[in-house]
Amino acid sequence: MLQGRVHHRIEWPGLSADEKAEGWVLPCVAVADSDVVLWQPLSSPPCTTSSA
């Protein structure tokens, strides 16, 4: 998370203390307390195959 505040609906959402300190959130159990800006890492290019 780049900006904003959230709280998680469960006490320990599966993040380490270091991950929380780095701004990681689990959107599936997080509730926004303000406007938020999330960072999404780039995914790998899609895997393609040839039928030949």
C-alpha positions, 0 to 999 in steps of 0.5 A: 500500500502506497498511501492510506490506512486500512484495518483487517477484519481478522486479528492476524491476517497472515502477514508477518510484522515485517510485511505489515511494516512494508505496507503489505495488505490482504485486500480480501480481509482489509477494510479501507479507513481512508482513500488508499493507493495500492501497488501491484507488482508486474506479473510475468508475461503470459505463457504461450504454447504452440500447437505445431 
